[in-house]
Amino acid sequence: GRGDGGIPIFHADTGKLLRMLGSHATFAEDIRTIRFTPNGAYLLVGTSTALLACDVASGVCAWCVNDLTSPVTSLACTQDGQVAIVNASDTWGPWHGHGYCTLFDFGGPNLGRTRF
């Protein structure tokens, strides 16, 4: 991010700043990992305790899951962009070093969360 806490999106060929996604208010915590959906419509952002989807065209946060119990360490999407898998790892406490994954089905109720 930049001084305002947003994520800059640049044109790959020209280097021109196209837009800022979010702001410090959107990403109040450390950004740990980011990944575009395969169609480029959304940027998934993993923080210390949240997963956000930013609409690249508008620059606003489309949705946020802010009840994760551990920092997001990696993200991946299915090729059709309908399912994301989020890896998180406990960094302190009795589960230190243990990780878990959560599947998010973007077409399902409550994002169709499945934790394993």
Order of alpha helices (4+ residues) and beta strands (2+ residues): beta-beta-beta-beta-beta-beta-beta-beta-beta-beta
